Amino acid sequence: MKKLSIGATRIFCRLLNRMGKQTHIRLTADEFLPLVLEQTGEVSTPYGPGKLYSLAHYYEQQGDLMRDPEMVFIVVDNRREP
């Protein structure tokens, strides 16, 4: 398991903000495969409860949706409300 760099964390946070309260979003751009971010579950961690997010490009092969590649992120949000 690896920790995201500061730059990658900023990009991932923008994706999460864009997702809002939805369980998934699909991003499209001309000439690229669609990119899907979805919340796939929750886990317990030593740092507190975490949410699992899958980030993957999808394409169709012989009628089946295929992920290429898939990355799974654990997000533990321990911010405190003021």
mmCIF file of the N, C-alpha and C atoms, coordinates in Angstrom:
data_MODEL
# 
_entry.id   MODEL 
# 
loop_
_atom_site.group_PDB 
_atom_site.id 
_atom_site.type_symbol 
_atom_site.label_atom_id 
_atom_site.label_alt_id 
_atom_site.label_comp_id 
_atom_site.label_asym_id 
_atom_site.label_entity_id 
_atom_site.label_seq_id 
_atom_site.pdbx_PDB_ins_code 
_atom_site.Cartn_x 
_atom_site.Cartn_y 
_atom_site.Cartn_z 
_atom_site.occupancy 
_atom_site.B_iso_or_equiv 
_atom_site.pdbx_formal_charge 
_atom_site.auth_seq_id 
_atom_site.auth_comp_id 
_atom_site.auth_asym_id 
_atom_site.auth_atom_id 
_atom_site.pdbx_PDB_model_num 
ATOM 1   N N  . MET A 1 1  ? 0.848   -1.163 0.000   1.00 0.00 ? 1  MET A N  1 
ATOM 2   C CA . MET A 1 1  ? 0.000   0.000  0.000   1.00 0.00 ? 1  MET A CA 1 
ATOM 3   C C  . MET A 1 1  ? 0.898   1.232  0.000   1.00 0.00 ? 1  MET A C  1 
ATOM 4   N N  . LYS A 1 2  ? 0.525   2.218  -0.828  1.00 0.00 ? 2  LYS A N  1 
ATOM 5   C CA . LYS A 1 2  ? 1.307   3.443  -0.928  1.00 0.00 ? 2  LYS A CA 1 
ATOM 6   C C  . LYS A 1 2  ? 0.438   4.644  -0.601  1.00 0.00 ? 2  LYS A C  1 
ATOM 7   N N  . LYS A 1 3  ? 1.064   5.679  -0.081  1.00 0.00 ? 3  LYS A N  1 
ATOM 8   C CA . LYS A 1 3  ? 0.386   6.933  0.203   1.00 0.00 ? 3  LYS A CA 1 
ATOM 9   C C  . LYS A 1 3  ? 0.507   7.836  -1.021  1.00 0.00 ? 3  LYS A C  1 
ATOM 10  N N  . LEU A 1 4  ? -0.560  8.589  -1.312  1.00 0.00 ? 4  LEU A N  1 
ATOM 11  C CA . LEU A 1 4  ? -0.537  9.498  -2.456  1.00 0.00 ? 4  LEU A CA 1 
ATOM 12  C C  . LEU A 1 4  ? 0.377   10.687 -2.188  1.00 0.00 ? 4  LEU A C  1 
ATOM 13  N N  . SER A 1 5  ? 0.989   11.189 -3.238  1.00 0.00 ? 5  SER A N  1 
ATOM 14  C CA . SER A 1 5  ? 1.773   12.416 -3.135  1.00 0.00 ? 5  SER A CA 1 
ATOM 15  C C  . SER A 1 5  ? 0.811   13.589 -2.905  1.00 0.00 ? 5  SER A C  1 
ATOM 16  N N  . ILE A 1 6  ? 1.356   14.739 -2.555  1.00 0.00 ? 6  ILE A N  1 
ATOM 17  C CA . ILE A 1 6  ? 0.525   15.924 -2.325  1.00 0.00 ? 6  ILE A CA 1 
ATOM 18  C C  . ILE A 1 6  ? -0.254  16.293 -3.593  1.00 0.00 ? 6  ILE A C  1 
ATOM 19  N N  . GLY A 1 7  ? 0.409   16.273 -4.744  1.00 0.00 ? 7  GLY A N  1 
ATOM 20  C CA . GLY A 1 7  ? -0.265  16.609 -6.002  1.00 0.00 ? 7  GLY A CA 1 
ATOM 21  C C  . GLY A 1 7  ? -1.384  15.636 -6.332  1.00 0.00 ? 7  GLY A C  1 
ATOM 22  N N  . ALA A 1 8  ? -1.110  14.340 -6.175  1.00 0.00 ? 8  ALA A N  1 
ATOM 23  C CA . ALA A 1 8  ? -2.141  13.329 -6.452  1.00 0.00 ? 8  ALA A CA 1 
ATOM 24  C C  . ALA A 1 8  ? -3.292  13.430 -5.449  1.00 0.00 ? 8  ALA A C  1 
ATOM 25  N N  . THR A 1 9  ? -2.978  13.775 -4.198  1.00 0.00 ? 9  THR A N  1 
ATOM 26  C CA . THR A 1 9  ? -4.018  13.949 -3.180  1.00 0.00 ? 9  THR A CA 1 
ATOM 27  C C  . THR A 1 9  ? -4.943  15.097 -3.564  1.00 0.00 ? 9  THR A C  1 
ATOM 28  N N  . ARG A 1 10 ? -4.380  16.189 -4.063  1.00 0.00 ? 10 ARG A N  1 
ATOM 29  C CA . ARG A 1 10 ? -5.206  17.332 -4.480  1.00 0.00 ? 10 ARG A CA 1 
ATOM 30  C C  . ARG A 1 10 ? -6.147  16.949 -5.615  1.00 0.00 ? 10 ARG A C  1 
ATOM 31  N N  . ILE A 1 11 ? -5.628  16.219 -6.587  1.00 0.00 ? 11 ILE A N  1 
ATOM 32  C CA . ILE A 1 11 ? -6.458  15.780 -7.717  1.00 0.00 ? 11 ILE A CA 1 
ATOM 33  C C  . ILE A 1 11 ? -7.552  14.840 -7.231  1.00 0.00 ? 11 ILE A C  1 
ATOM 34  N N  . PHE A 1 12 ? -7.193  13.884 -6.368  1.00 0.00 ? 12 PHE A N  1 
ATOM 35  C CA . PHE A 1 12 ? -8.180  12.925 -5.861  1.00 0.00 ? 12 PHE A CA 1 
ATOM 36  C C  . PHE A 1 12 ? -9.259  13.647 -5.055  1.00 0.00 ? 12 PHE A C  1 
ATOM 37  N N  . CYS A 1 13 ? -8.867  14.639 -4.258  1.00 0.00 ? 13 CYS A N  1 
ATOM 38  C CA . CYS A 1 13 ? -9.844  15.414 -3.480  1.00 0.00 ? 13 CYS A CA 1 
ATOM 39  C C  . CYS A 1 13 ? -10.800 16.176 -4.395  1.00 0.00 ? 13 CYS A C  1 
ATOM 40  N N  . ARG A 1 14 ? -10.292 16.701 -5.511  1.00 0.00 ? 14 ARG A N  1 
ATOM 41  C CA . ARG A 1 14 ? -11.175 17.370 -6.474  1.00 0.00 ? 14 ARG A CA 1 
ATOM 42  C C  . ARG A 1 14 ? -12.181 16.391 -7.060  1.00 0.00 ? 14 ARG A C  1 
ATOM 43  N N  . LEU A 1 15 ? -11.735 15.167 -7.337  1.00 0.00 ? 15 LEU A N  1 
ATOM 44  C CA . LEU A 1 15 ? -12.661 14.143 -7.836  1.00 0.00 ? 15 LEU A CA 1 
ATOM 45  C C  . LEU A 1 15 ? -13.728 13.817 -6.793  1.00 0.00 ? 15 LEU A C  1 
ATOM 46  N N  . LEU A 1 16 ? -13.306 13.684 -5.522  1.00 0.00 ? 16 LEU A N  1 
ATOM 47  C CA . LEU A 1 16 ? -14.272 13.399 -4.453  1.00 0.00 ? 16 LEU A CA 1 
ATOM 48  C C  . LEU A 1 16 ? -15.262 14.549 -4.297  1.00 0.00 ? 16 LEU A C  1 
ATOM 49  N N  . ASN A 1 17 ? -14.780 15.791 -4.381  1.00 0.00 ? 17 ASN A N  1 
ATOM 50  C CA . ASN A 1 17 ? -15.680 16.946 -4.294  1.00 0.00 ? 17 ASN A CA 1 
ATOM 51  C C  . ASN A 1 17 ? -16.663 16.956 -5.448  1.00 0.00 ? 17 ASN A C  1 
ATOM 52  N N  . ARG A 1 18 ? -16.195 16.616 -6.627  1.00 0.00 ? 18 ARG A N  1 
ATOM 53  C CA . ARG A 1 18 ? -17.084 16.555 -7.797  1.00 0.00 ? 18 ARG A CA 1 
ATOM 54  C C  . ARG A 1 18 ? -18.131 15.456 -7.632  1.00 0.00 ? 18 ARG A C  1 
ATOM 55  N N  . MET A 1 19 ? -17.747 14.373 -6.976  1.00 0.00 ? 19 MET A N  1 
ATOM 56  C CA . MET A 1 19 ? -18.655 13.253 -6.738  1.00 0.00 ? 19 MET A CA 1 
ATOM 57  C C  . MET A 1 19 ? -19.768 13.652 -5.762  1.00 0.00 ? 19 MET A C  1 
ATOM 58  N N  . GLY A 1 20 ? -19.447 14.532 -4.794  1.00 0.00 ? 20 GLY A N  1 
ATOM 59  C CA . GLY A 1 20 ? -20.456 14.971 -3.831  1.00 0.00 ? 20 GLY A CA 1 
ATOM 60  C C  . GLY A 1 20 ? -21.036 13.810 -3.055  1.00 0.00 ? 20 GLY A C  1 
ATOM 61  N N  . LYS A 1 21 ? -22.353 13.748 -2.984  1.00 0.00 ? 21 LYS A N  1 
ATOM 62  C CA . LYS A 1 21 ? -23.028 12.684 -2.231  1.00 0.00 ? 21 LYS A CA 1 
ATOM 63  C C  . LYS A 1 21 ? -23.414 11.496 -3.104  1.00 0.00 ? 21 LYS A C  1 
ATOM 64  N N  . GLN A 1 22 ? -23.031 11.552 -4.387  1.00 0.00 ? 22 GLN A N  1 
ATOM 65  C CA . GLN A 1 22 ? -23.312 10.434 -5.282  1.00 0.00 ? 22 GLN A CA 1 
ATOM 66  C C  . GLN A 1 22 ? -22.405 9.248  -4.924  1.00 0.00 ? 22 GLN A C  1 
ATOM 67  N N  . THR A 1 23 ? -22.782 8.060  -5.334  1.00 0.00 ? 23 THR A N  1 
ATOM 68  C CA . THR A 1 23 ? -21.948 6.882  -5.082  1.00 0.00 ? 23 THR A CA 1 
ATOM 69  C C  . THR A 1 23 ? -20.957 6.633  -6.204  1.00 0.00 ? 23 THR A C  1 
ATOM 70  N N  . HIS A 1 24 ? -21.147 7.325  -7.351  1.00 0.00 ? 24 HIS A N  1 
ATOM 71  C CA . HIS A 1 24 ? -20.190 7.183  -8.449  1.00 0.00 ? 24 HIS A CA 1 
ATOM 72  C C  . HIS A 1 24 ? -20.321 8.351  -9.413  1.00 0.00 ? 24 HIS A C  1 
ATOM 73  N N  . ILE A 1 25 ? -19.242 8.578  -10.158 1.00 0.00 ? 25 ILE A N  1 
ATOM 74  C CA . ILE A 1 25 ? -19.281 9.541  -11.251 1.00 0.00 ? 25 ILE A CA 1 
ATOM 75  C C  . ILE A 1 25 ? -18.543 8.928  -12.438 1.00 0.00 ? 25 ILE A C  1 
ATOM 76  N N  . ARG A 1 26 ? -18.934 9.361  -13.614 1.00 0.00 ? 26 ARG A N  1 
ATOM 77  C CA . ARG A 1 26 ? -18.300 8.888  -14.850 1.00 0.00 ? 26 ARG A CA 1 
ATOM 78  C C  . ARG A 1 26 ? -17.787 10.109 -15.587 1.00 0.00 ? 26 ARG A C  1 
ATOM 79  N N  . LEU A 1 27 ? -16.491 10.124 -15.841 1.00 0.00 ? 27 LEU A N  1 
ATOM 80  C CA . LEU A 1 27 ? -15.858 11.246 -16.527 1.00 0.00 ? 27 LEU A CA 1 
ATOM 81  C C  . LEU A 1 27 ? -15.494 10.817 -17.941 1.00 0.00 ? 27 LEU A C  1 
ATOM 82  N N  . THR A 1 28 ? -15.796 11.663 -18.900 1.00 0.00 ? 28 THR A N  1 
ATOM 83  C CA . THR A 1 28 ? -15.474 11.332 -20.287 1.00 0.00 ? 28 THR A CA 1 
ATOM 84  C C  . THR A 1 28 ? -14.667 12.461 -20.910 1.00 0.00 ? 28 THR A C  1 
ATOM 85  N N  . ALA A 1 29 ? -13.810 12.085 -21.828 1.00 0.00 ? 29 ALA A N  1 
ATOM 86  C CA . ALA A 1 29 ? -13.021 13.035 -22.621 1.00 0.00 ? 29 ALA A CA 1 
ATOM 87  C C  . ALA A 1 29 ? -12.800 12.390 -23.980 1.00 0.00 ? 29 ALA A C  1 
ATOM 88  N N  . ASP A 1 30 ? -12.875 13.205 -25.016 1.00 0.00 ? 30 ASP A N  1 
ATOM 89  C CA . ASP A 1 30 ? -12.688 12.684 -26.372 1.00 0.00 ? 30 ASP A CA 1 
ATOM 90  C C  . ASP A 1 30 ? -11.399 11.880 -26.474 1.00 0.00 ? 30 ASP A C  1 
ATOM 91  N N  . GLU A 1 31 ? -11.478 10.767 -27.161 1.00 0.00 ? 31 GLU A N  1 
ATOM 92  C CA . GLU A 1 31 ? -10.340 9.887  -27.468 1.00 0.00 ? 31 GLU A CA 1 
ATOM 93  C C  . GLU A 1 31 ? -9.745  9.161  -26.261 1.00 0.00 ? 31 GLU A C  1 
ATOM 94  N N  . PHE A 1 32 ? -10.419 9.213  -25.119 1.00 0.00 ? 32 PHE A N  1 
ATOM 95  C CA . PHE A 1 32 ? -9.975  8.461  -23.940 1.00 0.00 ? 32 PHE A CA 1 
ATOM 96  C C  . PHE A 1 32 ? -11.102 7.554  -23.478 1.00 0.00 ? 32 PHE A C  1 
ATOM 97  N N  . LEU A 1 33 ? -10.745 6.458  -22.817 1.00 0.00 ? 33 LEU A N  1 
ATOM 98  C CA . LEU A 1 33 ? -11.757 5.597  -22.220 1.00 0.00 ? 33 LEU A CA 1 
ATOM 99  C C  . LEU A 1 33 ? -12.432 6.327  -21.069 1.00 0.00 ? 33 LEU A C  1 
ATOM 100 N N  . PRO A 1 34 ? -13.729 6.060  -20.808 1.00 0.00 ? 34 PRO A N  1 
ATOM 101 C CA . PRO A 1 34 ? -14.390 6.685  -19.665 1.00 0.00 ? 34 PRO A CA 1 
ATOM 102 C C  . PRO A 1 34 ? -13.673 6.316  -18.358 1.00 0.00 ? 34 PRO A C  1 
ATOM 103 N N  . LEU A 1 35 ? -13.612 7.268  -17.442 1.00 0.00 ? 35 LEU A N  1 
ATOM 104 C CA . LEU A 1 35 ? -13.003 7.057  -16.139 1.00 0.00 ? 35 LEU A CA 1 
ATOM 105 C C  . LEU A 1 35 ? -14.118 7.097  -15.104 1.00 0.00 ? 35 LEU A C  1 
ATOM 106 N N  . VAL A 1 36 ? -14.185 6.060  -14.276 1.00 0.00 ? 36 VAL A N  1 
ATOM 107 C CA . VAL A 1 36 ? -15.261 5.954  -13.292 1.00 0.00 ? 36 VAL A CA 1 
ATOM 108 C C  . VAL A 1 36 ? -14.668 5.938  -11.889 1.00 0.00 ? 36 VAL A C  1 
ATOM 109 N N  . LEU A 1 37 ? -15.216 6.795  -11.020 1.00 0.00 ? 37 LEU A N  1 
ATOM 110 C CA . LEU A 1 37 ? -14.883 6.801  -9.600  1.00 0.00 ? 37 LEU A CA 1 
ATOM 111 C C  . LEU A 1 37 ? -16.130 6.379  -8.858  1.00 0.00 ? 37 LEU A C  1 
ATOM 112 N N  . GLU A 1 38 ? -16.007 5.335  -8.041  1.00 0.00 ? 38 GLU A N  1 
ATOM 113 C CA . GLU A 1 38 ? -17.175 4.875  -7.285  1.00 0.00 ? 38 GLU A CA 1 
ATOM 114 C C  . GLU A 1 38 ? -16.775 4.441  -5.891  1.00 0.00 ? 38 GLU A C  1 
ATOM 115 N N  . GLN A 1 39 ? -17.692 4.704  -4.946  1.00 0.00 ? 39 GLN A N  1 
ATOM 116 C CA . GLN A 1 39 ? -17.479 4.231  -3.589  1.00 0.00 ? 39 GLN A CA 1 
ATOM 117 C C  . GLN A 1 39 ? -17.944 2.781  -3.550  1.00 0.00 ? 39 GLN A C  1 
ATOM 118 N N  . THR A 1 40 ? -17.048 1.898  -3.127  1.00 0.00 ? 40 THR A N  1 
ATOM 119 C CA . THR A 1 40 ? -17.366 0.469  -3.197  1.00 0.00 ? 40 THR A CA 1 
ATOM 120 C C  . THR A 1 40 ? -17.583 -0.183 -1.839  1.00 0.00 ? 40 THR A C  1 
ATOM 121 N N  . GLY A 1 41 ? -17.297 0.514  -0.752  1.00 0.00 ? 41 GLY A N  1 
ATOM 122 C CA . GLY A 1 41 ? -17.501 -0.091 0.562   1.00 0.00 ? 41 GLY A CA 1 
ATOM 123 C C  . GLY A 1 41 ? -16.828 0.699  1.653   1.00 0.00 ? 41 GLY A C  1 
ATOM 124 N N  . GLU A 1 42 ? -16.812 0.092  2.830   1.00 0.00 ? 42 GLU A N  1 
ATOM 125 C CA . GLU A 1 42 ? -16.182 0.693  3.995   1.00 0.00 ? 42 GLU A CA 1 
ATOM 126 C C  . GLU A 1 42 ? -15.350 -0.359 4.704   1.00 0.00 ? 42 GLU A C  1 
ATOM 127 N N  . VAL A 1 43 ? -14.275 0.094  5.375   1.00 0.00 ? 43 VAL A N  1 
ATOM 128 C CA . VAL A 1 43 ? -13.399 -0.807 6.114   1.00 0.00 ? 43 VAL A CA 1 
ATOM 129 C C  . VAL A 1 43 ? -12.997 -0.157 7.422   1.00 0.00 ? 43 VAL A C  1 
ATOM 130 N N  . SER A 1 44 ? -12.584 -0.983 8.363   1.00 0.00 ? 44 SER A N  1 
ATOM 131 C CA . SER A 1 44 ? -11.997 -0.491 9.611   1.00 0.00 ? 44 SER A CA 1 
ATOM 132 C C  . SER A 1 44 ? -10.491 -0.441 9.429   1.00 0.00 ? 44 SER A C  1 
ATOM 133 N N  . THR A 1 45 ? -9.878  0.635  9.895   1.00 0.00 ? 45 THR A N  1 
ATOM 134 C CA . THR A 1 45 ? -8.425  0.767  9.837   1.00 0.00 ? 45 THR A CA 1 
ATOM 135 C C  . THR A 1 45 ? -7.919  1.166  11.221  1.00 0.00 ? 45 THR A C  1 
ATOM 136 N N  . PRO A 1 46 ? -6.621  1.050  11.470  1.00 0.00 ? 46 PRO A N  1 
ATOM 137 C CA . PRO A 1 46 ? -6.083  1.509  12.751  1.00 0.00 ? 46 PRO A CA 1 
ATOM 138 C C  . PRO A 1 46 ? -6.251  3.021  12.957  1.00 0.00 ? 46 PRO A C  1 
ATOM 139 N N  . TYR A 1 47 ? -6.548  3.756  11.864  1.00 0.00 ? 47 TYR A N  1 
ATOM 140 C CA . TYR A 1 47 ? -6.687  5.208  11.922  1.00 0.00 ? 47 TYR A CA 1 
ATOM 141 C C  . TYR A 1 47 ? -8.133  5.671  12.013  1.00 0.00 ? 47 TYR A C  1 
ATOM 142 N N  . GLY A 1 48 ? -9.064  4.727  11.984  1.00 0.00 ? 48 GLY A N  1 
ATOM 143 C CA . GLY A 1 48 ? -10.488 5.036  12.012  1.00 0.00 ? 48 GLY A CA 1 
ATOM 144 C C  . GLY A 1 48 ? -11.188 4.400  10.824  1.00 0.00 ? 48 GLY A C  1 
ATOM 145 N N  . PRO A 1 49 ? -12.498 4.610  10.724  1.00 0.00 ? 49 PRO A N  1 
ATOM 146 C CA . PRO A 1 49 ? -13.234 4.020  9.602   1.00 0.00 ? 49 PRO A CA 1 
ATOM 147 C C  . PRO A 1 49 ? -12.796 4.646  8.279   1.00 0.00 ? 49 PRO A C  1 
ATOM 148 N N  . GLY A 1 50 ? -12.721 3.801  7.263   1.00 0.00 ? 50 GLY A N  1 
ATOM 149 C CA . GLY A 1 50 ? -12.313 4.276  5.950   1.00 0.00 ? 50 GLY A CA 1 
ATOM 150 C C  . GLY A 1 50 ? -13.317 3.886  4.888   1.00 0.00 ? 50 GLY A C  1 
ATOM 151 N N  . LYS A 1 51 ? -13.403 4.705  3.863   1.00 0.00 ? 51 LYS A N  1 
ATOM 152 C CA . LYS A 1 51 ? -14.255 4.400  2.715   1.00 0.00 ? 51 LYS A CA 1 
ATOM 153 C C  . LYS A 1 51 ? -13.368 3.927  1.579   1.00 0.00 ? 51 LYS A C  1 
ATOM 154 N N  . LEU A 1 52 ? -13.841 2.923  0.849   1.00 0.00 ? 52 LEU A N  1 
ATOM 155 C CA . LEU A 1 52 ? -13.123 2.389  -0.308  1.00 0.00 ? 52 LEU A CA 1 
ATOM 156 C C  . LEU A 1 52 ? -13.655 3.033  -1.579  1.00 0.00 ? 52 LEU A C  1 
ATOM 157 N N  . TYR A 1 53 ? -12.735 3.485  -2.415  1.00 0.00 ? 53 TYR A N  1 
ATOM 158 C CA . TYR A 1 53 ? -13.090 4.073  -3.702  1.00 0.00 ? 53 TYR A CA 1 
ATOM 159 C C  . TYR A 1 53 ? -12.324 3.357  -4.802  1.00 0.00 ? 53 TYR A C  1 
ATOM 160 N N  . SER A 1 54 ? -13.032 3.017  -5.869  1.00 0.00 ? 54 SER A N  1 
ATOM 161 C CA . SER A 1 54 ? -12.427 2.408  -7.044  1.00 0.00 ? 54 SER A CA 1 
ATOM 162 C C  . SER A 1 54 ? -12.326 3.466  -8.128  1.00 0.00 ? 54 SER A C  1 
ATOM 163 N N  . LEU A 1 55 ? -11.160 3.524  -8.783  1.00 0.00 ? 55 LEU A N  1 
ATOM 164 C CA . LEU A 1 55 ? -10.941 4.434  -9.898  1.00 0.00 ? 55 LEU A CA 1 
ATOM 165 C C  . LEU A 1 55 ? -10.451 3.589  -11.068 1.00 0.00 ? 55 LEU A C  1 
ATOM 166 N N  . ALA A 1 56 ? -11.209 3.590  -12.161 1.00 0.00 ? 56 ALA A N  1 
ATOM 167 C CA . ALA A 1 56 ? -10.852 2.701  -13.270 1.00 0.00 ? 56 ALA A CA 1 
ATOM 168 C C  . ALA A 1 56 ? -11.388 3.230  -14.591 1.00 0.00 ? 56 ALA A C  1 
ATOM 169 N N  . HIS A 1 57 ? -10.673 2.877  -15.662 1.00 0.00 ? 57 HIS A N  1 
ATOM 170 C CA . HIS A 1 57 ? -11.184 3.060  -17.018 1.00 0.00 ? 57 HIS A CA 1 
ATOM 171 C C  . HIS A 1 57 ? -12.005 1.818  -17.338 1.00 0.00 ? 57 HIS A C  1 
ATOM 172 N N  . TYR A 1 58 ? -13.105 1.995  -18.044 1.00 0.00 ? 58 TYR A N  1 
ATOM 173 C CA . TYR A 1 58 ? -13.953 0.868  -18.431 1.00 0.00 ? 58 TYR A CA 1 
ATOM 174 C C  . TYR A 1 58 ? -14.055 0.789  -19.947 1.00 0.00 ? 58 TYR A C  1 
ATOM 175 N N  . TYR A 1 59 ? -14.111 -0.432 -20.441 1.00 0.00 ? 59 TYR A N  1 
ATOM 176 C CA . TYR A 1 59 ? -14.401 -0.663 -21.858 1.00 0.00 ? 59 TYR A CA 1 
ATOM 177 C C  . TYR A 1 59 ? -15.198 -1.953 -21.954 1.00 0.00 ? 59 TYR A C  1 
ATOM 178 N N  . GLU A 1 60 ? -15.789 -2.185 -23.105 1.00 0.00 ? 60 GLU A N  1 
ATOM 179 C CA . GLU A 1 60 ? -16.602 -3.386 -23.300 1.00 0.00 ? 60 GLU A CA 1 
ATOM 180 C C  . GLU A 1 60 ? -15.843 -4.386 -24.166 1.00 0.00 ? 60 GLU A C  1 
ATOM 181 N N  . GLN A 1 61 ? -15.857 -5.643 -23.711 1.00 0.00 ? 61 GLN A N  1 
ATOM 182 C CA . GLN A 1 61 ? -15.222 -6.728 -24.457 1.00 0.00 ? 61 GLN A CA 1 
ATOM 183 C C  . GLN A 1 61 ? -16.177 -7.914 -24.471 1.00 0.00 ? 61 GLN A C  1 
ATOM 184 N N  . GLN A 1 62 ? -16.606 -8.293 -25.641 1.00 0.00 ? 62 GLN A N  1 
ATOM 185 C CA . GLN A 1 62 ? -17.535 -9.416 -25.825 1.00 0.00 ? 62 GLN A CA 1 
ATOM 186 C C  . GLN A 1 62 ? -18.757 -9.285 -24.916 1.00 0.00 ? 62 GLN A C  1 
ATOM 187 N N  . GLY A 1 63 ? -19.283 -8.056 -24.804 1.00 0.00 ? 63 GLY A N  1 
ATOM 188 C CA . GLY A 1 63 ? -20.498 -7.816 -24.028 1.00 0.00 ? 63 GLY A CA 1 
ATOM 189 C C  . GLY A 1 63 ? -20.273 -7.619 -22.536 1.00 0.00 ? 63 GLY A C  1 
ATOM 190 N N  . ASP A 1 64 ? -19.053 -7.775 -22.051 1.00 0.00 ? 64 ASP A N  1 
ATOM 191 C CA . ASP A 1 64 ? -18.757 -7.592 -20.625 1.00 0.00 ? 64 ASP A CA 1 
ATOM 192 C C  . ASP A 1 64 ? -18.003 -6.285 -20.413 1.00 0.00 ? 64 ASP A C  1 
ATOM 193 N N  . LEU A 1 65 ? -18.321 -5.599 -19.291 1.00 0.00 ? 65 LEU A N  1 
ATOM 194 C CA . LEU A 1 65 ? -17.549 -4.416 -18.940 1.00 0.00 ? 65 LEU A CA 1 
ATOM 195 C C  . LEU A 1 65 ? -16.238 -4.847 -18.305 1.00 0.00 ? 65 LEU A C  1 
ATOM 196 N N  . MET A 1 66 ? -15.148 -4.271 -18.772 1.00 0.00 ? 66 MET A N  1 
ATOM 197 C CA . MET A 1 66 ? -13.810 -4.604 -18.275 1.00 0.00 ? 66 MET A CA 1 
ATOM 198 C C  . MET A 1 66 ? -13.182 -3.351 -17.661 1.00 0.00 ? 66 MET A C  1 
ATOM 199 N N  . ARG A 1 67 ? -12.425 -3.531 -16.568 1.00 0.00 ? 67 ARG A N  1 
ATOM 200 C CA . ARG A 1 67 ? -11.692 -2.432 -15.945 1.00 0.00 ? 67 ARG A CA 1 
ATOM 201 C C  . ARG A 1 67 ? -10.240 -2.502 -16.396 1.00 0.00 ? 67 ARG A C  1 
ATOM 202 N N  . ASP A 1 68 ? -9.680  -1.338 -16.729 1.00 0.00 ? 68 ASP A N  1 
ATOM 203 C CA . ASP A 1 68 ? -8.288  -1.344 -17.183 1.00 0.00 ? 68 ASP A CA 1 
ATOM 204 C C  . ASP A 1 68 ? -7.628  -0.010 -16.900 1.00 0.00 ? 68 ASP A C  1 
ATOM 205 N N  . PRO A 1 69 ? -6.762  0.120  -15.971 1.00 0.00 ? 69 PRO A N  1 
ATOM 206 C CA . PRO A 1 69 ? -6.598  -0.706 -14.789 1.00 0.00 ? 69 PRO A CA 1 
ATOM 207 C C  . PRO A 1 69 ? -7.554  -0.217 -13.713 1.00 0.00 ? 69 PRO A C  1 
ATOM 208 N N  . GLU A 1 70 ? -7.602  -0.923 -12.610 1.00 0.00 ? 70 GLU A N  1 
ATOM 209 C CA . GLU A 1 70 ? -8.404  -0.485 -11.465 1.00 0.00 ? 70 GLU A CA 1 
ATOM 210 C C  . GLU A 1 70 ? -7.465  -0.186 -10.311 1.00 0.00 ? 70 GLU A C  1 
ATOM 211 N N  . MET A 1 71 ? -7.686  0.944  -9.665  1.00 0.00 ? 71 MET A N  1 
ATOM 212 C CA . MET A 1 71 ? -6.963  1.289  -8.446  1.00 0.00 ? 71 MET A CA 1 
ATOM 213 C C  . MET A 1 71 ? -7.998  1.461  -7.343  1.00 0.00 ? 71 MET A C  1 
ATOM 214 N N  . VAL A 1 72 ? -7.693  0.961  -6.161  1.00 0.00 ? 72 VAL A N  1 
ATOM 215 C CA . VAL A 1 72 ? -8.603  1.091  -5.028  1.00 0.00 ? 72 VAL A CA 1 
ATOM 216 C C  . VAL A 1 72 ? -7.911  1.947  -3.970  1.00 0.00 ? 72 VAL A C  1 
ATOM 217 N N  . PHE A 1 73 ? -8.654  2.930  -3.467  1.00 0.00 ? 73 PHE A N  1 
ATOM 218 C CA . PHE A 1 73 ? -8.139  3.858  -2.468  1.00 0.00 ? 73 PHE A CA 1 
ATOM 219 C C  . PHE A 1 73 ? -8.926  3.715  -1.180  1.00 0.00 ? 73 PHE A C  1 
ATOM 220 N N  . ILE A 1 74 ? -8.238  3.829  -0.058  1.00 0.00 ? 74 ILE A N  1 
ATOM 221 C CA . ILE A 1 74 ? -8.886  3.897  1.248   1.00 0.00 ? 74 ILE A CA 1 
ATOM 222 C C  . ILE A 1 74 ? -8.779  5.341  1.703   1.00 0.00 ? 74 ILE A C  1 
ATOM 223 N N  . VAL A 1 75 ? -9.916  5.944  2.020   1.00 0.00 ? 75 VAL A N  1 
ATOM 224 C CA . VAL A 1 75 ? -9.936  7.329  2.491   1.00 0.00 ? 75 VAL A CA 1 
ATOM 225 C C  . VAL A 1 75 ? -10.410 7.326  3.934   1.00 0.00 ? 75 VAL A C  1 
ATOM 226 N N  . VAL A 1 76 ? -9.528  7.780  4.827   1.00 0.00 ? 76 VAL A N  1 
ATOM 227 C CA . VAL A 1 76 ? -9.866  7.933  6.245   1.00 0.00 ? 76 VAL A CA 1 
ATOM 228 C C  . VAL A 1 76 ? -9.924  9.423  6.509   1.00 0.00 ? 76 VAL A C  1 
ATOM 229 N N  . ASP A 1 77 ? -11.098 9.910  6.846   1.00 0.00 ? 77 ASP A N  1 
ATOM 230 C CA . ASP A 1 77 ? -11.301 11.349 7.062   1.00 0.00 ? 77 ASP A CA 1 
ATOM 231 C C  . ASP A 1 77 ? -11.455 11.585 8.561   1.00 0.00 ? 77 ASP A C  1 
ATOM 232 N N  . ASN A 1 78 ? -10.379 12.033 9.189   1.00 0.00 ? 78 ASN A N  1 
ATOM 233 C CA . ASN A 1 78 ? -10.395 12.290 10.631  1.00 0.00 ? 78 ASN A CA 1 
ATOM 234 C C  . ASN A 1 78 ? -10.478 13.777 10.946  1.00 0.00 ? 78 ASN A C  1 
ATOM 235 N N  . ARG A 1 79 ? -10.955 14.568 9.962   1.00 0.00 ? 79 ARG A N  1 
ATOM 236 C CA . ARG A 1 79 ? -11.112 16.007 10.247  1.00 0.00 ? 79 ARG A CA 1 
ATOM 237 C C  . ARG A 1 79 ? -12.174 16.191 11.314  1.00 0.00 ? 79 ARG A C  1 
ATOM 238 N N  . ARG A 1 80 ? -11.981 17.191 12.102  1.00 0.00 ? 80 ARG A N  1 
ATOM 239 C CA . ARG A 1 80 ? -12.941 17.509 13.160  1.00 0.00 ? 80 ARG A CA 1 
ATOM 240 C C  . ARG A 1 80 ? -13.707 18.776 12.756  1.00 0.00 ? 80 ARG A C  1 
ATOM 241 N N  . GLU A 1 81 ? -14.982 18.787 13.062  1.00 0.00 ? 81 GLU A N  1 
ATOM 242 C CA . GLU A 1 81 ? -15.805 19.967 12.777  1.00 0.00 ? 81 GLU A CA 1 
ATOM 243 C C  . GLU A 1 81 ? -15.511 21.032 13.841  1.00 0.00 ? 81 GLU A C  1 
ATOM 244 N N  . PRO A 1 82 ? -15.343 22.307 13.432  1.00 0.00 ? 82 PRO A N  1 
ATOM 245 C CA . PRO A 1 82 ? -15.055 23.367 14.436  1.00 0.00 ? 82 PRO A CA 1 
ATOM 246 C C  . PRO A 1 82 ? -16.264 23.676 15.298  1.00 0.00 ? 82 PRO A C  1 
# 
